[in-house]
Every structure is written in structure tokens, then in C-alpha cells.
């Protein structure tokens, strides 16, 4: 097992220098990197696996075979979203990326034998790139004629809302699975009442990997920022709802100061700051009633919208855009990758292999640290198509977020802490709490399974609180995680309860991350981009009082190139088998982590945990039981 150390600010600055952007002073949890030969092998293996994953997507991408017509050109969805004969140039960009990564690794591993290994590996990578750089007409049966001069397929605005279905492949019947939903999705883009009605039901029951538990029940204190931003748009009716305990908010104003991404095809990817007010009626339905939208670089651009505003649909789409970008980078990458990697780095460094907590975490700690490093280095190649276009912007965003969130703040109980379960439960449906908020039910089910497993392992390894307090290795881990790992809010290891809380939170993040690989999680809702737009294609914030026809609204929504990036992002999760499945292929009783003669209860808890995941998959996705699709580790 390699040892790890945090990336220094100098090394972060070097990443920025190589990629051409400014890196801020990093204040969040440590960004680990391997520091020895085994660590270098991890990084090279990660690149090799990522390049191979692209090959596994060929079938799914060739399934984008349904034809559409845009600007008078008829071509398949694959050609509109993923390119034309210009793929050779795209491969050239990848070659430049490999050069930058190779240069950086030479800085991390300057020993000559390491440098030679790096050179050899990246020579192989370039050879693979050359093989994949053939024009589209040579690699796909769905190639379209070359576009006319001046046409750029990656910059086309869609011409009808139903065309967003082009992001569904026919592979594994995804298009057929999604098609019945099209009329409802289209209505949310053309009918303000439908858009209002569908807003909360979409958020409460889809896009789980984004960890979008951002709804808050407002109080007089927490409503202050909303009141300030809405200004004269704050109505007395909102005060009445606040007093009655029926006012809720979604605050997505974390993007302040972040500029839009400007692309070479003269388009932009923009994330607005937003706030939404929602009210709950007697039937426990949540309905958006007001929206605040602003350019993160210009607070004077702010506009407020209500359901009576002619541009109301735009406002709801803008909120969903900021929520999607928040979900990708903060709900997902920061919470599940960055914080988790800092905790695993210090655990693997400080806990000996004989420690039962090491035995619990180590089998599920592979791949994450090298992947996070590769993500920092290969941002343009790996990241989805948002306005967070480089590592510097990502670190800036995380700095702002980490200043207000400690280690435990993103545990499900804390994310849902302002909400009353009774307000999200209908006894007429069933006896389960939170049945009006399905995503909240899911995360709590997974948390419960993880907690039961961790509780049993800790009980097997530690007789009482004194045993935990006397374990110097545990103390060293938490001390290193707090100082070297810069993870805020960790407790002292003086009780079994404290140990269980920390380990449950770490293992929950790893386990929850894995469910994003299930088909029903990634489709059909998120790939239909207006449901979860990764960006807006214009920085103009429309006047709320002026009608925005559908044709004009579509100019704000993801264009063909953005859809192509989104498809590649989603399909990488859905159409690749995990390196190691959480439930072994030979069954839950195989590949046990603990010495049976010493910790039989821990092994039984592991078996029960795996069986619980199996059962959950069958409950959650009965039409496509993909037990082997849930990974043991955070792989990408």
C-alpha cells in the first residue's frame, strides 16, 4: 500500500501553470497524492483504466442512432452531439493533455527509473490515442456528411424541446424506456403551470448521485439572506408563510465571483446564482412561488420572478442549472471524493494493517486518491460540461463551501435537519416516513445499512470506550486527518460512539457514491438535459416581465456540444462495469475482510451488509437487477 501526502500549493500552482489557469490558495481538505513507486503505478493504472473505459462506451454511443434535423441538416444524435470529421483535432487536444500530465508526474517522481517508467507509459497512451483518432466515417456506421463551411455541429441550438431525447441511446433499450416521459418533460418547457407542478417532484425523486439535499425550512434567522437578495421582490405574503411555518428555500448563491466558461466555438457555459422560495400546502405539496437569479460576477444583474412572470419557466430552469452544478461539484465531487480522500489518505498512513478499522476501510479505499489527482490534472478531459471549466474554479468553489461545512455537515441527518419528517410523510400511502421525499428515504436506508455494519465491526474490535481511547493508532489517524488532512469538525477518539460516527460517515460516502452506477439512477431523467441542465448557454438574465417564447428559451438550454459532453459523462458511469463490485461475483460470503478466528462477528456483519445492498438493488431497480454494477470503491 503506497503512502500518501497532500499536494502542496506549489504543486497546485504547477497544475495551473501547465493548464493555463490561476489556482487559488487551497484551504479545504487535503488533496492527496501518492509519494512512492507503488503510488506512481496507481496513477499510471488509473490513466490506463480511464482510456479503456472510453472503448467500453462505443456500443452505447453507436446506439445514438436516431436521426434529427437541425439547421436543415439531418444526422444522427451521435454526430450532432459527439462530432463530425473533426475528431482528429479532438485527439490532438488529448495528446496535449497527456503531455501536461506526463510533465507533472515527472515533477512528482523525479527519480530516473520513475521518469523512464512514466515516459514508457505515456508513449503507450499516445499510441492508443493515435488508433482512436481516425475520422468518424472510418469508425462509425452513423457518420454524417461533413458540415457546410461555417457550420459547427457542437454549437447547434435544439429546435424543439422533444429533441433533448437525443441524449438517450437505443443501447439496452434506454430510448424506449425514456420515451413515454417526453410529453411531461416537454410540458415543463412550454407550460408554466406544468413547470411549476413538476419542479419539486423531479428534485425529490431523481438525480441521487448529486446529493441535492439542499431544501431548508426557513426561519426568521435563515430567511435574512433571502429577504436581502429579493429586496423589493420580497412580499408580505412570504412573511405570513414564514410565520405559519410553511416557507422553504433553496439557496444556490455559492457561485459568486465565478466567470462563465468561454468556448472556442463562440458559445459560453454559465451558472447563475439563484434562490428559490417554496411553500407547502395542506396536502404537503411543495410549490415554487418566487425565484431570484443573478450573474455571480454582477449582483446588479439580479432579477426576481414569480409564477405570474412571463419568463417564469426560464427562472425555474436557471435554478435547476445552479442546483445541477452544485450537485456535480459540491454534492458529489467535494463531499464524496475530496473529503473522503483526505480521510482515507490519513487512515492508510496511520492505521496498521492489524487494526480492525484499517481492515474495514482498506478494501474500499482503492482508486480514489489517484483518480482525484488525475482529475486535477486532466480536468478538461474528465469533467462534465459545466462553467467550472478548470481546477482553479473548482478549488475556488470548494474553498467557499468548506468554510461553512465541517465533516459531519453532509451526513443525511444533518442535510435533512431543518425538515420535519411528518411534513414529508403521507400515512395514506404507507407506514414509511419520508414517503413524500423518496430520495431522503433512499439515503437513510443506505446510511442505516452502513451504520449497522460499522457498529458491529467496532463492537467486535473494541470492548468499551476505554479501548477506543487507548488505541493510539486511532488517535494518530484523527489527529492527522484534522491537521495534515485539514478536515474540520472531527471528534476525539475517546468513545465507541465517536469512532462509529466517523467511520460510518466515511464508509457511507463510498457506498452511496456507488449507487450512481445503477441504470435507473442515471436515466431517463438527468440525460434529458432541461431536467438537470449542466449550464446555461447565455449569460443574459431576461426581464421577468417580458415573454420568452420557446424558441428563445431553447437558446439558453444546452446545445448539441454540451449534450455530447453530458452523454459521455453519464454513460461512463452507466455503461462500464466496476473494477471491483461491492458484492463479490461469487456471492456475499466470498472475499471476507477479517480474520475469521478473531473477528467472526465482523465478517458476519460484512456478509449482512452485502446482502442488504443486494436486497436494496432488487427493491430500487426491480426491472434491471444490477448487483454487480455497484462498485466497492470510488473509482471515478
C-alpha positions in Angstrom: 0.0 0.0 0.0 1.6 3.3 -1.0 1.9 6.2 1.4 0.2 9.5 0.5 0.9 13.2 1.2 -1.1 16.3 0.4 -0.4 18.2 -2.8 1.5 21.4 -1.9 0.4 24.8 -3.0 3.5 24.9 -5.3 2.3 21.7 -7.0 -1.2 23.0 -7.4 0.2 26.2 -8.9 2.2 23.9 -11.3 -1.1 22.3 -12.4 -2.4 25.7 -13.1 0.7 26.8 -15.0 0.6 23.7 -17.2 -3.1 24.0 -17.9 -3.2 27.8 -18.2 -5.3 29.0 -15.2 -4.8 30.5 -11.8 -5.0 28.3 -8.7 -6.3 29.9 -5.5 -4.7 29.3 -2.1 -6.3 25.9 -1.2 -8.0 25.9 2.3 -10.1 22.8 2.2 -9.4 19.2 3.0 -6.1 17.9 1.7 -5.8 16.9 -1.9 -3.7 13.7 -1.6 -1.2 12.4 -4.0 0.9 9.2 -3.9 4.5 9.6 -2.9 6.3 6.4 -3.8 6.8 3.8 -6.6 3.5 2.0 -5.8 1.7 5.3 -5.9 3.1 6.1 -9.4 1.9 2.7 -10.5 -1.6 3.6 -9.2 -1.6 6.9 -11.2 -0.5 5.1 -14.4 -3.0 2.4 -13.9 -5.7 5.0 -13.4 -4.9 6.6 -16.8 -4.9 3.2 -18.4 -8.3 2.3 -17.0 -9.8 5.7 -17.9 -8.6 5.3 -21.5 -10.0 1.8 -21.6 -13.4 3.0 -20.3 -13.8 5.1 -23.4 -13.7 1.9 -25.5 -16.4 0.3 -23.5 -18.7 3.2 -24.4 -18.6 2.5 -28.2 -21.8 0.4 -28.2 -23.7 2.9 -26.1 -22.6 5.8 -28.3 -23.3 4.0 -31.5 -26.8 3.5 -30.1 -27.3 7.2 -30.5 -28.5 6.3 -33.9 -31.9 8.1 -34.2 -31.8 10.9 -36.8 -32.7 14.6 -36.1 -32.8 17.7 -38.3 -31.2 20.9 -37.1 -30.5 23.9 -39.3 -31.7 21.8 -42.3 -29.0 19.2 -41.7 -30.2 15.6 -41.0 -27.9 13.5 -39.0 -27.8 11.0 -36.1 -27.8 12.1 -32.5 -24.3 10.7 -32.3 -23.0 13.0 -35.0 -24.7 16.1 -33.6 -23.6 15.6 -30.0 -20.2 13.9 -30.4 -18.7 15.4 -33.5 -18.0 15.1 -37.2 -14.8 14.5 -39.2 -13.1 16.9 -36.7 -12.3 14.1 -34.3 -8.6 14.2 -35.3 -8.4 17.7 -33.8 -10.0 16.4 -30.6 -7.4 13.6 -30.4 -4.7 16.3 -30.8 -6.1 18.0 -27.7 -5.9 14.8 -25.8 -2.3 14.4 -26.9 -1.5 17.8 -25.4 -3.3 16.8 -22.2 -1.1 13.7 -21.9 2.0 15.8 -22.4 0.9 18.1 -19.5 0.2 15.2 -17.2 3.5 13.5 -18.0 5.4 16.7 -17.2 3.6 17.0 -13.9 4.3 13.4 -12.9 8.0 13.9 -13.7 7.9 16.6 -11.1 6.3 14.3 -8.5 8.5 11.4 -9.3 11.9 12.8 -10.4 13.9 9.6 -9.8 15.3 8.4 -13.2 13.8 5.0 -13.0 10.4 6.6 -12.3 10.9 9.1 -15.2 11.7 6.2 -17.6 8.5 4.4 -16.5 6.4 7.5 -16.9 7.9 8.0 -20.4 7.2 4.4 -21.4 3.6 4.5 -20.1 2.7 7.8 -21.8 4.2 6.6 -25.1 1.8 3.7 -24.9 -1.1 6.1 -24.2 -0.2 8.2 -27.2 -0.2 5.1 -29.4 -3.7 4.3 -28.1 -4.8 7.8 -28.9 -3.5 7.6 -32.5 -5.5 4.4 -33.0 -8.6 6.2 -31.9 -8.0 9.4 -33.9 -9.4 8.0 -37.2 -12.1 10.2 -38.8 -15.7 9.4 -37.8 -16.5 8.0 -41.2 -14.0 5.2 -40.6 -15.1 4.3 -37.1 -18.9 4.6 -37.1 -21.6 3.4 -39.4 -23.6 6.6 -38.5 -21.3 9.2 -39.9 -22.9 12.2 -41.5 -21.6 14.3 -44.4 -19.1 17.0 -43.5 -21.0 20.2 -42.5 -21.0 23.1 -44.8 -18.4 25.8 -44.2 -19.1 27.8 -41.1 -21.3 25.1 -39.6 -20.2 23.6 -36.2 -22.3 20.7 -35.1 -21.2 21.3 -31.5 -22.8 24.8 -31.4 -26.3 23.9 -32.6 -29.3 25.0 -30.5 -32.0 22.4 -30.4 -35.1 23.5 -32.3 -37.8 21.6 -30.4 -38.0 20.6 -26.8 -38.6 16.9 -27.6 -35.2 16.8 -29.4 -33.4 16.6 -26.0 -34.4 12.9 -26.1 -31.4 12.6 -28.5 -29.3 12.0 -25.3 -30.9 8.6 -24.8 -29.1 5.7 -26.5 -31.1 2.8 -28.0 -28.5 0.6 -26.4 -30.1 -1.6 -23.6 -33.4 -0.1 -24.6 -32.8 3.3 -22.8 -34.6 5.3 -25.5 -37.7 3.1 -25.3 -37.6 3.4 -21.5 -37.4 7.1 -21.6 -39.8 7.9 -24.5 -43.1 7.8 -22.5 -41.7 10.6 -20.3 -41.2 13.0 -23.2 -44.7 14.7 -23.2 -44.3 15.5 -19.5 -40.7 16.8 -19.9 -41.8 19.0 -22.9 -44.7 20.4 -20.9 -42.2 21.7 -18.3 -40.6 23.8 -21.1 -43.8 25.1 -22.7 -46.4 25.3 -19.9 -45.7 27.5 -16.8 -48.2 25.6 -14.7 -46.6 22.2 -15.7 -43.1 23.6 -15.0 -44.3 24.7 -11.5 -46.0 21.5 -10.7 -43.1 19.3 -11.8 -40.3 21.3 -10.1 -40.2 19.7 -6.7 -41.3 16.1 -7.7 -38.3 16.0 -10.0 -35.9 17.1 -7.3 -37.3 14.9 -4.6 -37.1 11.6 -6.5 -34.2 11.7 -9.1 -30.5 12.5 -9.6 -29.5 10.9 -6.3 -25.7 11.0 -7.0 -25.8 14.8 -6.9 -26.7 14.6 -3.2 -29.1 17.5 -3.7 -30.5 17.7 -0.2 -30.5 21.5 -0.2 -34.1 22.2 0.7 -34.3 24.1 4.0 -37.3 25.0 6.1 -36.9 28.7 6.7 -37.0 30.6 10.0 -36.8 34.3 10.7 -33.0 34.0 11.0 -32.4 31.8 8.0 -34.7 33.9 5.8 -32.5 37.0 6.2 -30.3 36.3 3.2 -33.4 35.6 1.0 -35.0 38.8 2.2 -31.8 40.7 1.3 -31.5 39.3 -2.1 -35.1 39.5 -3.1 -35.2 43.1 -1.9 -38.4 44.8 -3.1 -39.4 41.4 -4.5 -39.9 40.1 -1.0 -43.7 40.2 -0.5 -45.6 40.4 2.8 -47.2 37.1 1.8 -43.9 35.4 2.3 -43.8 36.7 5.9 -47.2 35.2 6.5 -45.9 31.8 5.2 -42.8 32.1 7.3 -44.8 32.8 10.4 -47.0 29.8 9.6 -44.0 27.5 9.2 -44.8 26.9 5.5 -41.9 28.7 3.8 -39.0 26.7 2.4 -35.9 27.8 0.5 -33.1 26.6 -1.8 -30.0 28.8 -1.7 -27.7 28.3 -4.6 -25.6 31.5 -4.3 -22.3 29.8 -3.8 -21.0 30.7 -7.3 -20.1 34.3 -6.6 -17.1 35.5 -8.5 -17.0 32.6 -10.9 -16.9 33.6 -14.5 -18.6 31.6 -17.3 -16.6 29.3 -19.5 -16.0 30.7 -23.0 -15.6 28.0 -25.6 -13.7 28.2 -28.9 -17.0 27.8 -30.9 -18.1 31.3 -29.5 -20.5 29.8 -27.0 -20.5 30.1 -23.2 -21.4 27.9 -20.3 -22.9 29.9 -17.5 -24.0 29.1 -13.9 -26.2 31.7 -12.3 -26.5 32.4 -8.6 -30.1 31.6 -7.6 -32.5 31.3 -4.7 -36.0 29.7 -4.7 -38.8 30.1 -2.3 -41.3 27.3 -2.0 -44.5 26.8 0.0 -46.1 23.7 1.4 -49.9 23.4 1.3 -52.2 21.3 3.5 -51.7 18.3 1.2 -48.0 18.5 1.8 -47.2 19.6 -1.8 -44.2 21.9 -2.2 -44.6 24.5 -4.9 -42.1 27.2 -6.0 -43.5 30.7 -5.6 -40.6 33.0 -6.2 -37.1 32.9 -7.7 -34.0 35.1 -7.5 -31.5 34.9 -10.4 -28.2 36.9 -10.6 -24.9 36.8 -12.5 -22.3 35.7 -10.0 -20.0 38.5 -11.3 -22.6 41.2 -11.2 -25.2 41.5 -8.4 -26.8 44.4 -10.2 -28.0 42.0 -12.8 -30.3 40.3 -10.4 -34.0 39.7 -11.3 -36.8 38.2 -9.3 -39.6 36.1 -10.8 -43.0 34.7 -9.7 -45.3 32.3 -11.4 -47.1 35.3 -12.9 -43.8 36.4 -14.7 -43.9 35.7 -18.4 -40.3 34.4 -18.1 -41.1 32.1 -15.1 -40.0 28.9 -17.0 -36.6 30.4 -17.5 -36.3 31.1 -13.8 -37.1 27.5 -12.8 -34.6 26.3 -15.4 -31.9 28.7 -14.0 -32.5 27.3 -10.5 -32.2 23.7 -11.8 -28.9 24.7 -13.5 -27.3 26.1 -10.4 -28.5 23.1 -8.5 -27.0 20.7 -11.1 -23.6 22.4 -11.0 -23.8 22.5 -7.2 -24.7 18.8 -7.2 -21.9 17.7 -9.5 -19.0 19.6 -7.9 -20.1 20.1 -4.2 -22.7 17.5 -3.5 -20.8 14.8 -5.4 -17.1 15.6 -6.0 -16.3 17.6 -2.9 -18.4 15.7 -0.4 -17.7 12.2 -1.8 -14.3 12.5 -3.4 -12.3 15.3 -1.7 -13.3 14.8 1.9 -13.3 11.1 1.6 -9.8 11.0 0.0 -8.3 13.1 2.9 -9.8 10.7 5.4 -8.6 7.6 3.6 -5.1 9.1 3.0 -4.6 9.6 6.7 -6.2 6.3 7.7 -4.0 4.3 5.3 -0.9 6.2 6.5 -1.6 6.0 10.2 -3.5 2.7 10.9 -1.5 -0.5 10.8 -2.9 -3.4 8.8 -3.7 -5.3 12.0 -6.1 -2.6 13.1 -9.7 -3.6 12.5 -10.7 -0.1 11.2 -7.9 -0.4 8.7 -9.3 -3.8 7.7 -12.7 -2.2 7.3 -11.6 0.7 5.2 -8.7 -0.5 3.1 -10.6 -2.8 0.8 -12.9 0.1 -0.1 -10.1 2.7 -0.4 -8.6 1.8 -3.7 -8.6 4.0 -6.9 -9.9 7.2 -5.2 -6.6 9.0 -4.4 -5.0 8.5 -7.9 -8.3 9.3 -9.6 -8.7 12.6 -7.7 -5.1 13.5 -8.7 -5.8 12.6 -12.3 -9.0 14.7 -12.2 -7.0 17.7 -11.1 -4.5 17.2 -13.9 -6.9 16.2 -16.7 -9.9 18.4 -15.9 -10.8 19.3 -19.5 -10.8 15.6 -20.5 -12.7 14.2 -17.5 -15.1 16.9 -16.3 -18.7 17.2 -17.4 -19.7 20.3 -19.5 -20.3 23.0 -16.8 -19.0 26.5 -16.3 -16.5 25.1 -13.7 -14.0 24.8 -16.6 -10.7 24.2 -14.7 -9.2 23.1 -11.5 -8.8 26.7 -10.3 -12.5 27.4 -10.4 -13.3 24.1 -8.7 -10.9 24.9 -5.8 -12.3 28.4 -5.5 -15.8 26.9 -5.3 -14.7 24.3 -2.7 -12.9 26.9 -0.6 -16.2 28.9 -0.2 -18.1 25.7 0.6 -15.6 24.2 3.0 -15.5 27.4 5.1 -19.2 26.7 6.1 -19.3 22.9 6.2 -17.5 20.6 8.6 -17.0 16.8 8.3 -20.4 15.8 9.6 -22.5 18.5 7.9 -23.2 16.4 4.8 -24.4 13.3 6.7 -28.0 12.7 5.8 -29.4 13.5 9.2 -27.7 16.9 9.1 -28.6 17.7 5.5 -32.3 17.0 6.3 -32.0 18.6 9.8 -34.3 21.6 9.2 -37.1 19.4 7.8 -39.8 17.8 9.8 -40.3 14.2 8.7 -44.0 14.4 9.3 -44.3 17.1 6.7 -42.9 14.7 4.1 -44.9 11.6 5.1 -48.4 10.6 4.0 -49.8 7.9 6.2 -52.3 7.1 3.5 -49.5 5.9 1.2 -47.7 3.5 3.6 -46.2 3.5 7.0 -42.7 4.6 6.0 -41.5 8.0 7.0 -40.4 10.4 4.2 -42.6 8.7 1.6 -43.2 12.1 0.0 -39.5 12.5 -0.3 -38.2 9.3 -1.9 -34.5 10.4 -2.2 -34.5 11.1 1.6 -35.8 7.6 2.1 -33.0 6.1 -0.1 -30.1 7.8 1.6 -31.4 6.9 5.1 -31.8 3.3 4.0 -28.2 3.2 2.8 -27.0 5.1 5.9 -28.8 2.5 8.1 -27.1 -0.4 6.4 -23.6 1.2 6.6 -24.2 2.2 10.3 -25.3 -1.4 11.2 -22.2 -2.8 9.6 -19.8 -0.3 11.2 -21.4 -0.7 14.6 -20.9 -4.5 14.5 -17.2 -4.1 13.4 -16.4 -1.5 16.1 -18.2 -3.7 18.7 -16.1 -6.7 17.6 -12.8 -4.8 17.8 -13.3 -2.6 20.9 -14.8 -3.9 24.2 -15.6 -0.5 25.6 -14.9 3.3 25.3 -11.7 2.8 27.2 -10.4 0.5 24.4 -11.1 3.2 21.8 -9.4 5.9 23.9 -6.4 3.7 24.5 -5.8 3.0 20.8 -3.0 5.4 19.9 -3.3 4.5 16.2 -6.9 5.8 16.1 -5.8 9.0 17.8 -3.0 9.4 15.3 -5.4 8.9 12.4 -7.9 11.6 13.6 -5.0 14.0 14.5 -3.5 13.5 11.1 -7.0 13.9 9.4 -7.5 17.1 11.3 -4.1 18.6 10.7 -2.5 17.1 7.7 -5.9 16.3 6.1 -7.3 19.6 7.1 -10.8 18.0 7.7 -12.8 20.2 10.1 -15.1 19.0 12.9 -13.6 15.6 13.7 -14.1 14.4 17.3 -11.5 13.0 19.7 -11.3 9.2 19.7 -12.5 8.7 23.2 -15.6 6.6 22.8 -17.1 3.9 20.6 -19.8 6.4 19.6 -17.2 8.9 18.3 -15.4 6.2 16.3 -18.7 4.8 14.8 -19.8 8.3 13.8 -16.5 9.0 11.8 -16.2 5.6 10.2 -19.9 5.4 9.3 -19.6 8.8 7.6 -16.6 7.8 5.6 -17.9 4.4 4.5 -21.4 5.9 3.7 -19.8 8.3 1.2 -18.0 5.4 -0.5 -21.1 3.2 -0.6 -23.5 6.0 -1.6 -21.2 7.0 -4.4 -21.5 3.5 -5.9 -25.3 3.6 -6.5 -24.7 6.2 -9.2 -23.7 3.3 -11.5 -27.2 1.8 -11.5 -29.2 2.4 -14.7 -32.3 3.8 -13.0 -30.3 6.4 -11.2 -28.7 7.9 -14.3 -31.7 7.6 -16.6 -34.1 8.7 -18.0 -34.4 11.9 -16.1 -30.9 13.6 -15.9 -29.8 12.9 -19.5 -32.9 14.8 -20.7 -30.9 18.0 -20.1 -33.6 20.5 -19.2 -34.4 18.4 -16.1 -30.8 19.0 -14.8 -29.0 21.5 -17.1 -25.3 21.5 -16.6 -25.1 25.0 -17.8 -27.0 27.8 -19.5 -25.7 28.8 -22.9 -26.2 32.6 -22.4 -25.3 35.0 -19.6 -28.2 37.3 -20.3 -30.8 37.3 -17.5 -34.1 38.0 -19.1 -36.6 40.7 -17.9 -39.2 38.8 -15.8 -42.0 40.9 -17.4 -41.2 40.0 -21.0 -42.4 36.8 -22.5 -39.8 34.3 -23.6 -41.0 32.2 -26.5 -40.0 28.5 -26.5 -37.6 29.2 -29.5 -35.8 31.8 -27.4 -35.8 29.7 -24.2 -34.1 26.9 -26.2 -31.2 29.2 -26.8 -30.5 29.2 -23.1 -30.6 25.4 -22.8 -27.7 23.0 -23.5 -26.7 22.9 -27.2 -25.5 19.8 -29.1 -21.9 20.1 -27.9 -22.9 20.4 -24.3 -25.2 17.4 -24.7 -22.3 15.4 -26.1 -20.2 16.1 -23.0 -23.1 15.3 -20.8 -23.7 12.0 -22.6 -20.1 11.0 -22.2 -20.2 11.9 -18.5 -23.4 9.9 -17.7 -22.5 6.9 -19.9 -19.1 6.5 -18.3 -21.0 5.6 -15.1 -23.8 3.6 -16.6 -22.1 1.5 -19.2 -18.9 0.5 -17.5 -18.5 -2.5 -15.2 -16.8 -1.6 -11.9 -13.2 -2.7 -11.3 -14.4 -4.5 -8.1 -18.1 -5.0 -7.2 -19.2 -4.3 -3.7 -20.9 -7.7 -3.7 -18.4 -10.2 -4.9 -19.3 -12.1 -8.1 -19.1 -15.3 -6.1 -21.6 -14.0 -3.6 -21.8 -12.1 -0.3 -19.8 -14.8 1.6 -16.7 -14.5 -0.6 -13.7 -12.2 -0.1 -14.2 -11.5 3.6 -12.1 -8.8 5.1 -11.5 -10.1 8.7 -9.6 -13.0 10.3 -12.4 -15.5 10.9 -11.0 -16.9 14.1 -10.6 -13.5 15.7 -13.5 -11.4 14.3 -16.3 -13.8 13.2 -18.9 -11.1 14.1 -17.2 -8.6 11.8 -17.3 -11.0 8.9 -21.0 -11.8 9.5 -21.7 -8.1 9.6 -19.9 -7.7 6.2 -22.0 -10.5 4.8 -25.2 -8.9 6.1 -24.2 -5.6 4.7 -23.6 -7.0 1.2 -26.9 -8.9 1.4 -28.6 -5.6 2.4 -27.2 -3.9 -0.7 -28.4 -6.8 -2.9 -31.8 -6.5 -1.4 -31.9 -2.8 -1.9 -30.9 -3.1 -5.6 -33.8 -5.5 -6.2 -36.2 -3.1 -4.4 -34.9 0.0 -6.1 -34.5 -1.4 -9.6 -36.7 -4.5 -9.9 -36.7 -4.3 -13.7 -32.9 -4.4 -14.0 -31.2 -6.0 -11.0 -27.6 -5.0 -11.5 -26.0 -6.4 -8.3 -22.5 -6.5 -9.9 -22.8 -2.9 -11.1 -22.4 -1.4 -7.6 -18.6 -0.8 -7.1 -16.8 -1.5 -3.8 -14.6 1.7 -4.2 -14.9 5.2 -5.5 -13.4 4.6 -8.9 -14.3 7.7 -10.9 
